[in-house]
Amino acid sequence: MTPPLPHPESQADQKADRWALLAFAVFMVASFVIQATSIQIEDRRVGLEPWLREGASHLTLLFLVPFFPRILDVAPLSLRSWRRSLPVHLVACLVFSVSHVLSFVMLRKLIYPPFLGDTYTFGLSDPLRWIYEIRKDAYGYVVVMSMFTLARMAMQNRLEDRAADELATREHRLMLKSGGRTTMVQAGDVIHAKAAANYVEVITPAGTHLARMTLTELEQLLRDAGTRHARVHRSHIVNLDRVREISPTGEGDAVISLDTGETVPGSRRYRDRYVPAA
């Protein structure tokens, strides 16, 4: 039996996780060098001790961070799920910190005698040491988890953009997203559209749809769908099949009247797109 193909969203998350892990590894190398050299300069310590100390901590982090994507799979971070996910992340953060501390303490105890001829003492029974380390690890947990979350969001956005392009090209339909709602609209039904801050108002016979995209992105989707839409102004797109009249203003611009009775400004900058050649 042929195994089922992995879901595109799952593949996108895995790709994002790989990029986040690579970025974290680069960051860890830089942090390791900076921390070790800072100890040598500020505390005037020479020799291997600062490098062994920081190396044990950073190496432990590199082994623990690959578990972060699994935590995100169980408790994704979003506006809709944060209440349910927060307790999971609080527990995961504590487990992460305890694992980090116990691991680097054990590693330092193993490497200090052969390399430095001395033993390493941390003070596991001192609550202040734990508070100090957990505080640092909590900050690191938030930063690293944010890296994975942002990487996944970026990859999911690319996946959605690709799906929208394919939908426009193959089925001549537009995928309009606003908040958690997605509306499907036939590309040819778009009468006109105008920019509205971070959104685009898409006007169709069924009504006005608010889509979170740029006017340039909508223009590309309409072009992929093969419709007769044109950019007539930096803030407006019209369906040329719905244009009833073009009235010059005398300054190079124009007022475009649609068969719905609405008017749209036409800019001289885009004149060649909406005025037929003589």
CYANA upper distance limits for C-alpha pairs under 8 A (distance plus 0.5 A):
  6 PRO  CA     10 SER  CA      7.21
  6 PRO  CA     11 GLN  CA      7.10
  7 HIS  CA     11 GLN  CA      6.78
  8 PRO  CA     12 ALA  CA      6.61
  8 PRO  CA    159 LEU  CA      8.50
  9 GLU  CA     13 ASP  CA      6.76
  9 GLU  CA    156 GLN  CA      7.38
  9 GLU  CA    159 LEU  CA      8.07
 10 SER  CA     14 GLN  CA      6.75
 11 GLN  CA     15 LYS  CA      6.72
 12 ALA  CA     16 ALA  CA      6.66
 12 ALA  CA    152 ARG  CA      7.76
 12 ALA  CA    155 MET  CA      6.33
 12 ALA  CA    156 GLN  CA      6.91
 12 ALA  CA    159 LEU  CA      7.82
 13 ASP  CA     17 ASP  CA      6.56
 13 ASP  CA    152 ARG  CA      5.87
 13 ASP  CA    155 MET  CA      7.49
 13 ASP  CA    156 GLN  CA      7.95
 14 GLN  CA     18 ARG  CA      6.83
 15 LYS  CA     19 TRP  CA      7.00
 15 LYS  CA    155 MET  CA      8.32
 16 ALA  CA     20 ALA  CA      6.66
 16 ALA  CA    148 PHE  CA      7.75
 16 ALA  CA    151 ALA  CA      5.67
 16 ALA  CA    152 ARG  CA      5.65
 16 ALA  CA    154 ALA  CA      8.49
 16 ALA  CA    155 MET  CA      6.59
 17 ASP  CA     21 LEU  CA      6.52
 17 ASP  CA     69 PRO  CA      7.21
 17 ASP  CA    148 PHE  CA      6.65
 17 ASP  CA    151 ALA  CA      7.54
 17 ASP  CA    152 ARG  CA      7.57
 18 ARG  CA     22 LEU  CA      6.68
 19 TRP  CA     23 ALA  CA      6.67
 19 TRP  CA    151 ALA  CA      7.96
 20 ALA  CA     24 PHE  CA      6.55
 20 ALA  CA    147 MET  CA      6.77
 20 ALA  CA    148 PHE  CA      6.13
 20 ALA  CA    151 ALA  CA      6.85
 21 LEU  CA     25 ALA  CA      6.59
 21 LEU  CA     65 VAL  CA      8.31
 21 LEU  CA     66 PRO  CA      7.74
 22 LEU  CA     26 VAL  CA      6.85
 23 ALA  CA     27 PHE  CA      6.69
 24 PHE  CA     28 MET  CA      6.54
 24 PHE  CA    144 VAL  CA      8.13
 25 ALA  CA     29 VAL  CA      6.85
 25 ALA  CA     62 LEU  CA      7.48
 26 VAL  CA     30 ALA  CA      6.93
 27 PHE  CA     31 SER  CA      6.52
 28 MET  CA     32 PHE  CA      6.41
 28 MET  CA     58 HIS  CA      6.99
 28 MET  CA     62 LEU  CA      8.20
 29 VAL  CA     33 VAL  CA      6.90
 30 ALA  CA     34 ILE  CA      6.70
 31 SER  CA     35 GLN  CA      6.40
 32 PHE  CA     36 ALA  CA      6.57
 32 PHE  CA     51 TRP  CA      8.45
 32 PHE  CA     54 GLU  CA      6.64
 32 PHE  CA     55 GLY  CA      7.08
 32 PHE  CA     58 HIS  CA      6.99
 33 VAL  CA     37 THR  CA      6.57
 34 ILE  CA     38 SER  CA      6.40
 35 GLN  CA     39 ILE  CA      6.81
 35 GLN  CA     54 GLU  CA      7.41
 36 ALA  CA     40 GLN  CA      6.98
 36 ALA  CA     50 PRO  CA      5.60
 36 ALA  CA     51 TRP  CA      5.80
 36 ALA  CA     53 ARG  CA      8.50
 36 ALA  CA     54 GLU  CA      6.59
 37 THR  CA     41 ILE  CA      6.65
 37 THR  CA     50 PRO  CA      8.09
 38 SER  CA     42 GLU  CA      6.30
 38 SER  CA     43 ASP  CA      8.46
 39 ILE  CA     43 ASP  CA      5.92
 39 ILE  CA     44 ARG  CA      7.68
 39 ILE  CA     45 ARG  CA      7.26
 39 ILE  CA     50 PRO  CA      6.80
 40 GLN  CA     44 ARG  CA      5.51
 40 GLN  CA     45 ARG  CA      4.99
 40 GLN  CA     46 VAL  CA      6.42
 40 GLN  CA     50 PRO  CA      7.24
 41 ILE  CA     45 ARG  CA      7.53
 45 ARG  CA     49 GLU  CA      8.45
 45 ARG  CA     50 PRO  CA      7.99
 46 VAL  CA     50 PRO  CA      8.43
 48 LEU  CA     52 LEU  CA      6.54
 48 LEU  CA    115 PHE  CA      8.41
 48 LEU  CA    116 LEU  CA      8.10
 49 GLU  CA     53 ARG  CA      6.46
 49 GLU  CA    116 LEU  CA      7.74
 50 PRO  CA     54 GLU  CA      6.58
 51 TRP  CA     55 GLY  CA      6.11
 52 LEU  CA     56 ALA  CA      6.56
 52 LEU  CA    108 ARG  CA      7.85
 52 LEU  CA    111 ILE  CA      8.21
 52 LEU  CA    112 TYR  CA      8.22
 53 ARG  CA     57 SER  CA      7.25
 53 ARG  CA    108 ARG  CA      7.19
 54 GLU  CA     58 HIS  CA      6.57
 55 GLY  CA     59 LEU  CA      6.30
 56 ALA  CA     60 THR  CA      6.65
 56 ALA  CA    104 PHE  CA      5.75
 56 ALA  CA    107 LEU  CA      6.59
 56 ALA  CA    108 ARG  CA      6.80
 57 SER  CA     61 LEU  CA      6.91
 57 SER  CA    100 HIS  CA      7.90
 57 SER  CA    101 VAL  CA      8.50
 57 SER  CA    104 PHE  CA      5.65
 58 HIS  CA     62 LEU  CA      6.85
 59 LEU  CA     63 PHE  CA      7.06
 60 THR  CA     64 LEU  CA      6.84
 60 THR  CA    100 HIS  CA      6.76
 60 THR  CA    103 SER  CA      6.96
 60 THR  CA    104 PHE  CA      6.67
 61 LEU  CA     65 VAL  CA      6.48
 61 LEU  CA    100 HIS  CA      7.15
 62 LEU  CA     66 PRO  CA      7.95
 64 LEU  CA     68 PHE  CA      8.27
 64 LEU  CA     96 PHE  CA      7.95
 64 LEU  CA    100 HIS  CA      8.06
 65 VAL  CA    144 VAL  CA      8.46
 66 PRO  CA     70 ARG  CA      8.47
 67 PHE  CA     71 ILE  CA      7.13
 68 PHE  CA     72 LEU  CA      6.85
 68 PHE  CA    145 MET  CA      7.29
 68 PHE  CA    148 PHE  CA      8.35
 69 PRO  CA     73 ASP  CA      6.71
 69 PRO  CA    148 PHE  CA      7.60
 70 ARG  CA     74 VAL  CA      7.05
 71 ILE  CA     75 ALA  CA      6.48
 71 ILE  CA     76 PRO  CA      8.27
 71 ILE  CA     89 HIS  CA      8.28
 71 ILE  CA     92 ALA  CA      8.15
 72 LEU  CA     76 PRO  CA      5.17
 72 LEU  CA     77 LEU  CA      7.63
 72 LEU  CA    149 THR  CA      8.34
 75 ALA  CA     81 SER  CA      8.35
 75 ALA  CA     84 ARG  CA      8.01
 75 ALA  CA     85 SER  CA      5.19
 75 ALA  CA     86 LEU  CA      8.37
 75 ALA  CA     88 VAL  CA      7.09
 75 ALA  CA     89 HIS  CA      7.89
 76 PRO  CA     81 SER  CA      7.37
 76 PRO  CA     82 TRP  CA      8.08
 76 PRO  CA     85 SER  CA      7.01
 77 LEU  CA     81 SER  CA      6.86
 77 LEU  CA     82 TRP  CA      6.14
 77 LEU  CA     85 SER  CA      7.24
 77 LEU  CA    149 THR  CA      7.53
 78 SER  CA     82 TRP  CA      6.11
 81 SER  CA     85 SER  CA      6.52
 82 TRP  CA     86 LEU  CA      6.11
 83 ARG  CA     87 PRO  CA      8.21
 84 ARG  CA     88 VAL  CA      8.21
 85 SER  CA     89 HIS  CA      6.85
 86 LEU  CA     90 LEU  CA      6.70
 87 PRO  CA     91 VAL  CA      6.84
 88 VAL  CA     92 ALA  CA      6.54
 89 HIS  CA     93 CYS  CA      6.30
 90 LEU  CA     94 LEU  CA      6.89
 91 VAL  CA     95 VAL  CA      6.72
 92 ALA  CA     96 PHE  CA      6.42
 93 CYS  CA     97 SER  CA      6.67
 93 CYS  CA    137 ASP  CA      8.23
 93 CYS  CA    138 ALA  CA      6.73
 93 CYS  CA    141 TYR  CA      6.83
 94 LEU  CA     98 VAL  CA      6.68
 94 LEU  CA    134 ILE  CA      7.85
 94 LEU  CA    138 ALA  CA      8.27
 95 VAL  CA     99 SER  CA      6.46
 96 PHE  CA    100 HIS  CA      6.52
 96 PHE  CA    137 ASP  CA      8.24
 96 PHE  CA    141 TYR  CA      8.41
 97 SER  CA    101 VAL  CA      6.66
 97 SER  CA    133 GLU  CA      7.84
 97 SER  CA    134 ILE  CA      6.11
 97 SER  CA    137 ASP  CA      6.00
 97 SER  CA    138 ALA  CA      7.73
 98 VAL  CA    102 LEU  CA      6.59
 98 VAL  CA    134 ILE  CA      8.08
 99 SER  CA    103 SER  CA      6.39
100 HIS  CA    104 PHE  CA      6.66
101 VAL  CA    105 VAL  CA      6.54
101 VAL  CA    133 GLU  CA      7.80
102 LEU  CA    106 MET  CA      6.61
103 SER  CA    107 LEU  CA      6.62
104 PHE  CA    108 ARG  CA      6.47
105 VAL  CA    109 LYS  CA      6.66
105 VAL  CA    120 TYR  CA      8.50
105 VAL  CA    122 PHE  CA      7.34
106 MET  CA    110 LEU  CA      6.82
107 LEU  CA    111 ILE  CA      6.80
108 ARG  CA    112 TYR  CA      6.20
108 ARG  CA    120 TYR  CA      6.88
109 LYS  CA    113 PRO  CA      7.78
109 LYS  CA    119 THR  CA      6.88
109 LYS  CA    120 TYR  CA      5.74
109 LYS  CA    121 THR  CA      8.22
110 LEU  CA    114 PRO  CA      8.39
111 ILE  CA    115 PHE  CA      6.65
111 ILE  CA    116 LEU  CA      8.44
112 TYR  CA    116 LEU  CA      5.68
112 TYR  CA    117 GLY  CA      7.04
112 TYR  CA    118 ASP  CA      6.37
112 TYR  CA    119 THR  CA      6.33
112 TYR  CA    120 TYR  CA      6.80
113 PRO  CA    117 GLY  CA      4.87
113 PRO  CA    118 ASP  CA      5.27
113 PRO  CA    119 THR  CA      6.03
114 PRO  CA    118 ASP  CA      8.43
123 GLY  CA    129 ARG  CA      7.59
124 LEU  CA    129 ARG  CA      7.80
124 LEU  CA    130 TRP  CA      7.88
126 ASP  CA    130 TRP  CA      7.37
127 PRO  CA    131 ILE  CA      6.71
128 LEU  CA    132 TYR  CA      6.62
129 ARG  CA    133 GLU  CA      6.73
130 TRP  CA    134 ILE  CA      6.39
131 ILE  CA    135 ARG  CA      6.48
132 TYR  CA    136 LYS  CA      7.05
133 GLU  CA    137 ASP  CA      6.60
134 ILE  CA    138 ALA  CA      6.36
135 ARG  CA    139 TYR  CA      7.09
136 LYS  CA    140 GLY  CA      6.87
137 ASP  CA    141 TYR  CA      6.41
138 ALA  CA    142 VAL  CA      6.84
139 TYR  CA    143 VAL  CA      6.85
140 GLY  CA    144 VAL  CA      6.56
141 TYR  CA    145 MET  CA      6.40
142 VAL  CA    146 SER  CA      6.49
143 VAL  CA    147 MET  CA      6.84
144 VAL  CA    148 PHE  CA      7.03
145 MET  CA    149 THR  CA      6.63
146 SER  CA    150 LEU  CA      6.45
147 MET  CA    151 ALA  CA      6.59
148 PHE  CA    152 ARG  CA      6.65
149 THR  CA    153 MET  CA      6.67
150 LEU  CA    154 ALA  CA      6.62
151 ALA  CA    155 MET  CA      6.76
152 ARG  CA    156 GLN  CA      6.53
153 MET  CA    157 ASN  CA      6.61
154 ALA  CA    158 ARG  CA      6.89
155 MET  CA    159 LEU  CA      6.76
156 GLN  CA    160 GLU  CA      6.68
157 ASN  CA    161 ASP  CA      6.63
158 ARG  CA    162 ARG  CA      6.70
159 LEU  CA    163 ALA  CA      6.73
160 GLU  CA    164 ALA  CA      6.61
161 ASP  CA    165 ASP  CA      6.73
162 ARG  CA    166 GLU  CA      6.77
163 ALA  CA    167 LEU  CA      6.60
164 ALA  CA    168 ALA  CA      6.71
164 ALA  CA    174 LEU  CA      7.25
164 ALA  CA    175 MET  CA      6.23
164 ALA  CA    221 LEU  CA      8.10
165 ASP  CA    169 THR  CA      6.67
165 ASP  CA    221 LEU  CA      6.66
165 ASP  CA    224 ASP  CA      7.48
166 GLU  CA    170 ARG  CA      6.36
166 GLU  CA    171 GLU  CA      8.37
167 LEU  CA    171 GLU  CA      5.86
167 LEU  CA    172 HIS  CA      6.95
167 LEU  CA    173 ARG  CA      6.32
167 LEU  CA    174 LEU  CA      7.24
167 LEU  CA    175 MET  CA      8.01
168 ALA  CA    172 HIS  CA      4.86
168 ALA  CA    173 ARG  CA      5.31
168 ALA  CA    174 LEU  CA      6.12
168 ALA  CA    187 ALA  CA      7.95
168 ALA  CA    221 LEU  CA      6.46
168 ALA  CA    222 LEU  CA      7.63
168 ALA  CA    224 ASP  CA      6.36
168 ALA  CA    225 ALA  CA      5.20
169 THR  CA    173 ARG  CA      8.42
169 THR  CA    221 LEU  CA      8.42
169 THR  CA    224 ASP  CA      5.54
169 THR  CA    225 ALA  CA      5.29
169 THR  CA    226 GLY  CA      8.06
170 ARG  CA    225 ALA  CA      8.05
171 GLU  CA    225 ALA  CA      8.17
172 HIS  CA    186 GLN  CA      6.76
172 HIS  CA    187 ALA  CA      6.11
172 HIS  CA    188 GLY  CA      8.20
172 HIS  CA    224 ASP  CA      8.45
172 HIS  CA    225 ALA  CA      5.15
172 HIS  CA    226 GLY  CA      8.02
173 ARG  CA    184 MET  CA      7.01
173 ARG  CA    185 VAL  CA      6.01
173 ARG  CA    186 GLN  CA      4.91
173 ARG  CA    187 ALA  CA      5.54
173 ARG  CA    225 ALA  CA      7.65
174 LEU  CA    184 MET  CA      6.13
174 LEU  CA    185 VAL  CA      5.61
174 LEU  CA    186 GLN  CA      6.66
174 LEU  CA    187 ALA  CA      6.31
174 LEU  CA    221 LEU  CA      7.62
174 LEU  CA    222 LEU  CA      8.38
175 MET  CA    182 THR  CA      7.11
175 MET  CA    183 THR  CA      6.46
175 MET  CA    184 MET  CA      5.49
175 MET  CA    185 VAL  CA      7.25
176 LEU  CA    182 THR  CA      6.06
176 LEU  CA    183 THR  CA      5.58
176 LEU  CA    184 MET  CA      6.79
176 LEU  CA    185 VAL  CA      8.02
176 LEU  CA    209 HIS  CA      8.27
176 LEU  CA    210 LEU  CA      8.16
176 LEU  CA    211 ALA  CA      5.65
176 LEU  CA    212 ARG  CA      7.89
177 LYS  CA    181 ARG  CA      6.31
177 LYS  CA    182 THR  CA      4.94
177 LYS  CA    183 THR  CA      6.90
177 LYS  CA    210 LEU  CA      8.36
177 LYS  CA    211 ALA  CA      5.70
177 LYS  CA    212 ARG  CA      6.37
178 SER  CA    182 THR  CA      6.97
178 SER  CA    210 LEU  CA      6.91
178 SER  CA    211 ALA  CA      5.56
178 SER  CA    212 ARG  CA      5.78
179 GLY  CA    212 ARG  CA      8.31
185 VAL  CA    189 ASP  CA      7.66
185 VAL  CA    190 VAL  CA      8.35
186 GLN  CA    190 VAL  CA      7.79
187 ALA  CA    222 LEU  CA      6.87
187 ALA  CA    225 ALA  CA      7.10
187 ALA  CA    227 THR  CA      7.42
188 GLY  CA    227 THR  CA      6.63
189 ASP  CA    204 THR  CA      6.07
189 ASP  CA    205 PRO  CA      7.35
190 VAL  CA    202 VAL  CA      7.19
190 VAL  CA    203 ILE  CA      6.40
190 VAL  CA    204 THR  CA      5.27
190 VAL  CA    205 PRO  CA      8.25
190 VAL  CA    238 VAL  CA      8.50
190 VAL  CA    239 ASN  CA      7.23
191 ILE  CA    202 VAL  CA      8.33
191 ILE  CA    203 ILE  CA      6.18
191 ILE  CA    204 THR  CA      5.86
191 ILE  CA    205 PRO  CA      7.98
191 ILE  CA    238 VAL  CA      6.62
191 ILE  CA    239 ASN  CA      5.74
191 ILE  CA    242 ARG  CA      7.12
192 HIS  CA    202 VAL  CA      6.88
192 HIS  CA    203 ILE  CA      6.01
192 HIS  CA    204 THR  CA      7.91
192 HIS  CA    236 HIS  CA      7.75
192 HIS  CA    237 ILE  CA      5.94
192 HIS  CA    238 VAL  CA      4.66
192 HIS  CA    239 ASN  CA      6.30
193 ALA  CA    200 VAL  CA      7.21
193 ALA  CA    201 GLU  CA      5.94
193 ALA  CA    202 VAL  CA      4.96
193 ALA  CA    203 ILE  CA      6.31
193 ALA  CA    215 LEU  CA      8.43
193 ALA  CA    236 HIS  CA      6.19
193 ALA  CA    237 ILE  CA      5.62
193 ALA  CA    238 VAL  CA      6.97
194 LYS  CA    200 VAL  CA      6.19
194 LYS  CA    201 GLU  CA      5.82
194 LYS  CA    202 VAL  CA      7.31
194 LYS  CA    215 LEU  CA      7.69
194 LYS  CA    235 SER  CA      5.84
194 LYS  CA    236 HIS  CA      4.94
194 LYS  CA    237 ILE  CA      6.89
195 ALA  CA    199 TYR  CA      6.75
195 ALA  CA    200 VAL  CA      5.04
195 ALA  CA    201 GLU  CA      6.79
195 ALA  CA    214 THR  CA      7.73
195 ALA  CA    215 LEU  CA      6.52
195 ALA  CA    235 SER  CA      5.53
195 ALA  CA    236 HIS  CA      7.10
196 ALA  CA    200 VAL  CA      5.78
196 ALA  CA    201 GLU  CA      6.97
198 ASN  CA    212 ARG  CA      6.92
198 ASN  CA    213 MET  CA      7.34
198 ASN  CA    214 THR  CA      7.47
199 TYR  CA    210 LEU  CA      6.93
199 TYR  CA    211 ALA  CA      5.96
199 TYR  CA    212 ARG  CA      4.99
199 TYR  CA    213 MET  CA      6.02
199 TYR  CA    214 THR  CA      6.98
200 VAL  CA    210 LEU  CA      6.27
200 VAL  CA    211 ALA  CA      5.73
200 VAL  CA    212 ARG  CA      6.91
200 VAL  CA    213 MET  CA      6.74
200 VAL  CA    214 THR  CA      6.91
200 VAL  CA    215 LEU  CA      6.80
201 GLU  CA    208 THR  CA      6.88
201 GLU  CA    209 HIS  CA      6.22
201 GLU  CA    210 LEU  CA      5.26
201 GLU  CA    211 ALA  CA      6.98
202 VAL  CA    208 THR  CA      6.06
202 VAL  CA    209 HIS  CA      5.52
202 VAL  CA    210 LEU  CA      6.78
202 VAL  CA    211 ALA  CA      7.77
203 ILE  CA    207 GLY  CA      6.43
203 ILE  CA    208 THR  CA      4.94
203 ILE  CA    209 HIS  CA      6.87
204 THR  CA    208 THR  CA      6.66
204 THR  CA    209 HIS  CA      8.36
213 MET  CA    217 GLU  CA      6.90
213 MET  CA    218 LEU  CA      7.59
214 THR  CA    218 LEU  CA      6.99
215 LEU  CA    219 GLU  CA      6.56
215 LEU  CA    235 SER  CA      7.66
215 LEU  CA    236 HIS  CA      8.19
215 LEU  CA    237 ILE  CA      8.35
216 THR  CA    220 GLN  CA      6.79
217 GLU  CA    221 LEU  CA      6.90
218 LEU  CA    222 LEU  CA      6.71
219 GLU  CA    223 ARG  CA      6.67
219 GLU  CA    229 HIS  CA      8.29
219 GLU  CA    230 ALA  CA      8.12
219 GLU  CA    231 ARG  CA      7.78
219 GLU  CA    237 ILE  CA      7.97
220 GLN  CA    224 ASP  CA      6.65
221 LEU  CA    225 ALA  CA      6.72
222 LEU  CA    226 GLY  CA      6.93
222 LEU  CA    227 THR  CA      6.50
222 LEU  CA    229 HIS  CA      7.27
223 ARG  CA    227 THR  CA      6.81
223 ARG  CA    229 HIS  CA      8.01
228 ARG  CA    239 ASN  CA      6.40
228 ARG  CA    240 LEU  CA      6.21
228 ARG  CA    241 ASP  CA      7.27
229 HIS  CA    237 ILE  CA      7.19
229 HIS  CA    238 VAL  CA      6.03
229 HIS  CA    239 ASN  CA      4.84
229 HIS  CA    240 LEU  CA      6.16
230 ALA  CA    237 ILE  CA      6.03
230 ALA  CA    238 VAL  CA      6.16
230 ALA  CA    239 ASN  CA      7.09
230 ALA  CA    240 LEU  CA      7.31
230 ALA  CA    273 ARG  CA      6.67
230 ALA  CA    274 TYR  CA      7.16
231 ARG  CA    236 HIS  CA      6.62
231 ARG  CA    237 ILE  CA      4.90
231 ARG  CA    238 VAL  CA      7.14
231 ARG  CA    270 TYR  CA      7.24
231 ARG  CA    273 ARG  CA      7.46
231 ARG  CA    274 TYR  CA      8.38
232 VAL  CA    236 HIS  CA      6.40
232 VAL  CA    237 ILE  CA      6.21
232 VAL  CA    238 VAL  CA      7.39
232 VAL  CA    265 PRO  CA      7.89
232 VAL  CA    266 GLY  CA      5.52
232 VAL  CA    267 SER  CA      6.53
232 VAL  CA    270 TYR  CA      5.75
232 VAL  CA    271 ARG  CA      7.37
232 VAL  CA    273 ARG  CA      7.27
232 VAL  CA    274 TYR  CA      6.87
233 HIS  CA    237 ILE  CA      7.44
233 HIS  CA    265 PRO  CA      7.18
233 HIS  CA    266 GLY  CA      5.88
233 HIS  CA    267 SER  CA      5.47
233 HIS  CA    269 ARG  CA      8.02
233 HIS  CA    270 TYR  CA      6.80
234 ARG  CA    267 SER  CA      8.24
236 HIS  CA    264 VAL  CA      7.83
236 HIS  CA    265 PRO  CA      8.13
238 VAL  CA    242 ARG  CA      8.23
238 VAL  CA    243 VAL  CA      8.32
239 ASN  CA    243 VAL  CA      7.46
240 LEU  CA    274 TYR  CA      7.70
242 ARG  CA    258 LEU  CA      5.99
242 ARG  CA    259 ASP  CA      6.06
242 ARG  CA    260 THR  CA      8.38
243 VAL  CA    256 ILE  CA      7.40
243 VAL  CA    257 SER  CA      6.52
243 VAL  CA    258 LEU  CA      4.97
243 VAL  CA    259 ASP  CA      6.65
244 ARG  CA    256 ILE  CA      8.19
244 ARG  CA    257 SER  CA      6.05
244 ARG  CA    258 LEU  CA      5.56
244 ARG  CA    259 ASP  CA      5.93
245 GLU  CA    256 ILE  CA      6.45
245 GLU  CA    257 SER  CA      5.54
245 GLU  CA    258 LEU  CA      7.46
246 ILE  CA    254 ALA  CA      6.98
246 ILE  CA    255 VAL  CA      6.36
246 ILE  CA    256 ILE  CA      5.11
246 ILE  CA    257 SER  CA      6.74
246 ILE  CA    275 VAL  CA      8.39
247 SER  CA    254 ALA  CA      5.88
247 SER  CA    255 VAL  CA      5.62
247 SER  CA    256 ILE  CA      6.88
247 SER  CA    257 SER  CA      8.42
248 PRO  CA    252 GLY  CA      7.34
248 PRO  CA    253 ASP  CA      6.54
248 PRO  CA    254 ALA  CA      4.67
248 PRO  CA    255 VAL  CA      6.85
249 THR  CA    253 ASP  CA      6.12
249 THR  CA    254 ALA  CA      5.60
249 THR  CA    255 VAL  CA      7.42
250 GLY  CA    254 ALA  CA      8.39
252 GLY  CA    267 SER  CA      7.94
252 GLY  CA    268 ARG  CA      5.68
253 ASP  CA    265 PRO  CA      8.14
253 ASP  CA    266 GLY  CA      6.15
253 ASP  CA    267 SER  CA      5.29
253 ASP  CA    268 ARG  CA      5.27
253 ASP  CA    271 ARG  CA      8.21
254 ALA  CA    265 PRO  CA      6.59
254 ALA  CA    266 GLY  CA      5.22
254 ALA  CA    267 SER  CA      6.97
254 ALA  CA    268 ARG  CA      8.03
255 VAL  CA    263 THR  CA      6.99
255 VAL  CA    264 VAL  CA      6.44
255 VAL  CA    265 PRO  CA      5.32
255 VAL  CA    266 GLY  CA      6.15
256 ILE  CA    263 THR  CA      5.91
256 ILE  CA    264 VAL  CA      5.55
256 ILE  CA    265 PRO  CA      6.48
256 ILE  CA    266 GLY  CA      6.76
257 SER  CA    261 GLY  CA      7.08
257 SER  CA    262 GLU  CA      6.48
257 SER  CA    263 THR  CA      4.97
257 SER  CA    264 VAL  CA      7.02
258 LEU  CA    262 GLU  CA      5.96
258 LEU  CA    263 THR  CA      6.58
258 LEU  CA    264 VAL  CA      8.34
266 GLY  CA    270 TYR  CA      7.78
266 GLY  CA    271 ARG  CA      7.58
267 SER  CA    271 ARG  CA      6.69
270 TYR  CA    274 TYR  CA      7.66
271 ARG  CA    275 VAL  CA      6.31
272 ASP  CA    276 PRO  CA      7.77
272 ASP  CA    277 ALA  CA      8.07
